[in-house]
Amino acid sequence: MAIRQAAPKGRIVRNPRVLGGEPIVRGTRIPVRSIVLAAREYDGTEGVLTAYPQLTLIDVQDALAFYAAHKAEIDWDIQANLADD
């Protein structure tokens, strides 16, 4: 018999098989770092929603709240990915 796991409460999840476990918006492959960069580049939430029309306002708010709570980790992800370019 399979054991069901409760769904995560927030929209931000980690899956080791998606982007190496980097925090992403559930149901997408969009990492929190990309949302943070889009918010900076496009001047806030509305710009993120324009850049990523598949996201909802709640997705973006949760991603930015996750960033606020895990700033050092996400800033490291941003720098690591910029270095790869």
N, CA and C atoms as a LAMMPS dump frame, in Angstrom:
ITEM: TIMESTEP
0
ITEM: NUMBER OF ATOMS
255
ITEM: BOX BOUNDS ff ff ff
-5.0000000000000000e+02 5.0000000000000000e+02
-5.0000000000000000e+02 5.0000000000000000e+02
-5.0000000000000000e+02 5.0000000000000000e+02
ITEM: ATOMS id mol type element x y z
1 1 1 N 0.834 -1.169 0
2 1 2 C 0 0 0
3 1 3 C 0.884 1.239 0
4 2 1 N 0.572 2.185 -0.877
5 2 2 C 1.343 3.423 -0.977
6 2 3 C 0.972 4.362 0.161
7 3 1 N 1.975 5.087 0.603
8 3 2 C 1.756 6.074 1.657
9 3 3 C 1.707 7.444 0.994
10 4 1 N 0.66 8.17 1.261
11 4 2 C 0.519 9.515 0.708
12 4 3 C 1.242 10.517 1.577
13 5 1 N 1.919 11.426 0.916
14 5 2 C 2.555 12.517 1.639
15 5 3 C 1.703 13.762 1.461
16 6 1 N 1.649 14.558 2.487
17 6 2 C 0.884 15.803 2.411
18 6 3 C 1.547 16.744 1.411
19 7 1 N 0.738 17.467 0.67
20 7 2 C 1.256 18.45 -0.274
21 7 3 C 1.869 19.609 0.502
22 8 1 N 2.933 20.198 -0.046
23 8 2 C 3.521 21.345 0.627
24 8 3 C 2.505 22.476 0.718
25 9 1 N 2.572 23.236 1.813
26 9 2 C 1.606 24.304 2.019
27 9 3 C 1.894 25.498 1.129
28 10 1 N 3.152 25.817 0.918
29 10 2 C 3.5 26.982 0.111
30 10 3 C 3.655 26.633 -1.362
31 11 1 N 3.843 27.644 -2.15
32 11 2 C 4.03 27.456 -3.592
33 11 3 C 5.485 27.169 -3.935
34 12 1 N 6.396 27.372 -3.006
35 12 2 C 7.813 27.172 -3.282
36 12 3 C 8.227 25.799 -2.773
37 13 1 N 8.821 25.017 -3.668
38 13 2 C 9.206 23.647 -3.334
39 13 3 C 10.619 23.376 -3.826
40 14 1 N 11.145 22.256 -3.364
41 14 2 C 12.447 21.771 -3.831
42 14 3 C 12.256 20.341 -4.319
43 15 1 N 12.844 20.058 -5.449
44 15 2 C 12.829 18.708 -5.987
45 15 3 C 14.244 18.434 -6.464
46 16 1 N 14.912 17.445 -5.89
47 16 2 C 16.303 17.2 -6.265
48 16 3 C 16.479 16.875 -7.75
49 17 1 N 15.396 16.505 -8.412
50 17 2 C 15.488 16.189 -9.847
51 17 3 C 15.196 17.39 -10.744
52 18 1 N 14.892 18.536 -10.138
53 18 2 C 14.628 19.752 -10.912
54 18 3 C 15.609 20.83 -10.462
55 19 1 N 16.456 21.253 -11.372
56 19 2 C 17.454 22.3 -11.103
57 19 3 C 18.296 21.99 -9.871
58 20 1 N 18.588 20.724 -9.667
59 20 2 C 19.453 20.317 -8.558
60 20 3 C 18.898 20.608 -7.181
61 21 1 N 17.581 20.731 -7.072
62 21 2 C 16.971 20.982 -5.772
63 21 3 C 16.841 22.45 -5.417
64 22 1 N 17.152 23.31 -6.369
65 22 2 C 16.999 24.747 -6.144
66 22 3 C 15.514 25.066 -5.925
67 23 1 N 15.181 26.03 -5.072
68 23 2 C 13.773 26.362 -4.834
69 23 3 C 13.09 26.863 -6.115
70 24 1 N 11.924 26.283 -6.42
71 24 2 C 11.163 26.636 -7.617
72 24 3 C 9.696 26.845 -7.243
73 25 1 N 8.956 27.425 -8.158
74 25 2 C 7.506 27.534 -7.984
75 25 3 C 6.91 26.173 -8.329
76 26 1 N 6.101 25.656 -7.424
77 26 2 C 5.483 24.339 -7.621
78 26 3 C 4.78 24.262 -8.978
79 27 1 N 4.987 23.148 -9.674
80 27 2 C 4.348 22.926 -10.963
81 27 3 C 5.06 23.587 -12.132
82 28 1 N 6.211 24.214 -11.852
83 28 2 C 6.989 24.87 -12.912
84 28 3 C 8.455 24.486 -12.738
85 29 1 N 9.262 24.983 -13.639
86 29 2 C 10.714 24.875 -13.496
87 29 3 C 11.308 26.27 -13.287
88 30 1 N 10.497 27.179 -12.794
89 30 2 C 10.938 28.569 -12.608
90 30 3 C 11.527 28.715 -11.207
91 31 1 N 12.831 28.985 -11.13
92 31 2 C 13.456 29.126 -9.814
93 31 3 C 13.157 30.477 -9.174
94 32 1 N 13.209 30.482 -7.865
95 32 2 C 13.006 31.726 -7.103
96 32 3 C 13.998 32.782 -7.566
97 33 1 N 15.234 32.387 -7.84
98 33 2 C 16.251 33.365 -8.265
99 33 3 C 15.82 34.112 -9.519
100 34 1 N 15.159 33.417 -10.451
101 34 2 C 14.702 34.078 -11.677
102 34 3 C 13.605 35.092 -11.394
103 35 1 N 12.759 34.778 -10.437
104 35 2 C 11.694 35.708 -10.064
105 35 3 C 12.283 36.936 -9.386
106 36 1 N 13.265 36.726 -8.54
107 36 2 C 13.935 37.852 -7.881
108 36 3 C 14.602 38.748 -8.92
109 37 1 N 15.313 38.149 -9.864
110 37 2 C 15.974 38.94 -10.9
111 37 3 C 14.961 39.683 -11.768
112 38 1 N 13.858 39.029 -12.095
113 38 2 C 12.816 39.688 -12.894
114 38 3 C 12.193 40.845 -12.123
115 39 1 N 11.982 40.669 -10.83
116 39 2 C 11.417 41.745 -10.011
117 39 3 C 12.356 42.952 -9.998
118 40 1 N 13.651 42.682 -9.944
119 40 2 C 14.625 43.782 -9.973
120 40 3 C 14.65 44.45 -11.345
121 41 1 N 14.688 43.642 -12.375
122 41 2 C 14.808 44.145 -13.748
123 41 3 C 13.554 44.872 -14.219
124 42 1 N 12.388 44.325 -13.884
125 42 2 C 11.123 44.841 -14.412
126 42 3 C 10.317 45.619 -13.386
127 43 1 N 10.98 46.03 -12.319
128 43 2 C 10.384 46.951 -11.356
129 43 3 C 9.188 46.38 -10.599
130 44 1 N 9.344 45.185 -10.052
131 44 2 C 8.331 44.661 -9.147
132 44 3 C 7.474 43.542 -9.679
133 45 1 N 6.429 43.27 -8.919
134 45 2 C 5.551 42.121 -9.149
135 45 3 C 4.891 42.15 -10.52
136 46 1 N 4.379 43.294 -10.925
137 46 2 C 3.694 43.376 -12.228
138 46 3 C 4.636 43.015 -13.366
139 47 1 N 5.875 43.442 -13.259
140 47 2 C 6.866 43.102 -14.276
141 47 3 C 7.15 41.614 -14.325
142 48 1 N 7.183 40.983 -13.155
143 48 2 C 7.396 39.531 -13.104
144 48 3 C 6.236 38.814 -13.783
145 49 1 N 5.022 39.261 -13.507
146 49 2 C 3.843 38.631 -14.108
147 49 3 C 3.827 38.807 -15.627
148 50 1 N 4.357 39.906 -16.104
149 50 2 C 4.468 40.113 -17.551
150 50 3 C 5.536 39.189 -18.14
151 51 1 N 6.658 39.073 -17.444
152 51 2 C 7.757 38.223 -17.92
153 51 3 C 7.414 36.741 -17.835
154 52 1 N 6.633 36.363 -16.839
155 52 2 C 6.25 34.966 -16.61
156 52 3 C 4.732 34.871 -16.502
157 53 1 N 4.016 34.948 -17.626
158 53 2 C 2.549 34.964 -17.57
159 53 3 C 1.925 33.687 -17.017
160 54 1 N 2.679 32.612 -16.945
161 54 2 C 2.15 31.365 -16.381
162 54 3 C 2.086 31.4 -14.854
163 55 1 N 2.721 32.395 -14.239
164 55 2 C 2.685 32.528 -12.786
165 55 3 C 1.474 33.332 -12.347
166 56 1 N 1.038 33.068 -11.118
167 56 2 C -0.036 33.856 -10.52
168 56 3 C 0.582 34.878 -9.564
169 57 1 N -0.229 35.813 -9.139
170 57 2 C 0.23 36.799 -8.169
171 57 3 C 0.701 36.102 -6.89
172 58 1 N -0.016 35.093 -6.465
173 58 2 C 0.373 34.353 -5.251
174 58 3 C 1.711 33.652 -5.445
175 59 1 N 1.957 33.094 -6.632
176 59 2 C 3.258 32.47 -6.92
177 59 3 C 4.387 33.472 -6.708
178 60 1 N 4.215 34.647 -7.276
179 60 2 C 5.259 35.675 -7.195
180 60 3 C 5.42 36.157 -5.755
181 61 1 N 4.328 36.394 -5.072
182 61 2 C 4.408 36.831 -3.675
183 61 3 C 5.098 35.786 -2.808
184 62 1 N 4.76 34.516 -3.005
185 62 2 C 5.409 33.446 -2.224
186 62 3 C 6.892 33.36 -2.537
187 63 1 N 7.249 33.515 -3.811
188 63 2 C 8.663 33.466 -4.187
189 63 3 C 9.438 34.615 -3.557
190 64 1 N 8.865 35.802 -3.568
191 64 2 C 9.551 36.946 -2.977
192 64 3 C 9.607 36.841 -1.452
193 65 1 N 8.583 36.265 -0.845
194 65 2 C 8.612 36.028 0.609
195 65 3 C 9.671 34.974 0.941
196 66 1 N 9.773 33.941 0.101
197 66 2 C 10.809 32.926 0.306
198 66 3 C 12.183 33.579 0.212
199 67 1 N 12.353 34.455 -0.764
200 67 2 C 13.624 35.166 -0.9
201 67 3 C 13.935 35.982 0.355
202 68 1 N 12.95 36.684 0.87
203 68 2 C 13.169 37.492 2.071
204 68 3 C 13.617 36.628 3.252
205 69 1 N 13.087 35.422 3.324
206 69 2 C 13.422 34.515 4.432
207 69 3 C 14.718 33.741 4.196
208 70 1 N 15.181 33.67 2.939
209 70 2 C 16.365 32.869 2.589
210 70 3 C 17.298 33.664 1.676
211 71 1 N 17.465 34.928 2
212 71 2 C 18.194 35.848 1.135
213 71 3 C 19.609 35.374 0.803
214 72 1 N 20.369 34.945 1.777
215 72 2 C 21.752 34.539 1.524
216 72 3 C 21.812 33.364 0.543
217 73 1 N 20.93 32.394 0.725
218 73 2 C 20.911 31.216 -0.157
219 73 3 C 20.569 31.618 -1.6
220 74 1 N 19.543 32.43 -1.766
221 74 2 C 19.115 32.806 -3.12
222 74 3 C 20.142 33.734 -3.759
223 75 1 N 20.731 34.629 -2.993
224 75 2 C 21.788 35.484 -3.54
225 75 3 C 22.962 34.634 -4.013
226 76 1 N 23.269 33.568 -3.272
227 76 2 C 24.333 32.646 -3.691
228 76 3 C 23.944 31.963 -4.999
229 77 1 N 22.695 31.504 -5.105
230 77 2 C 22.215 30.874 -6.348
231 77 3 C 22.328 31.844 -7.524
232 78 1 N 21.977 33.098 -7.292
233 78 2 C 22.062 34.106 -8.35
234 78 3 C 23.507 34.256 -8.809
235 79 1 N 24.413 34.43 -7.857
236 79 2 C 25.825 34.604 -8.203
237 79 3 C 26.397 33.371 -8.901
238 80 1 N 26.061 32.199 -8.416
239 80 2 C 26.553 30.954 -9.015
240 80 3 C 26.09 30.823 -10.461
241 81 1 N 24.861 31.209 -10.723
242 81 2 C 24.336 31.09 -12.078
243 81 3 C 24.838 32.195 -12.989
244 82 1 N 25.14 33.365 -12.46
245 82 2 C 25.742 34.41 -13.265
246 82 3 C 27.17 34.02 -13.667
247 83 1 N 27.862 33.347 -12.756
248 83 2 C 29.234 32.905 -13.028
249 83 3 C 29.254 31.84 -14.131
250 84 1 N 28.167 31.082 -14.271
251 84 2 C 28.096 30.037 -15.299
252 84 3 C 27.919 30.619 -16.695
253 85 1 N 27.469 31.879 -16.782
254 85 2 C 27.197 32.484 -18.099
255 85 3 C 28.443 32.876 -18.811
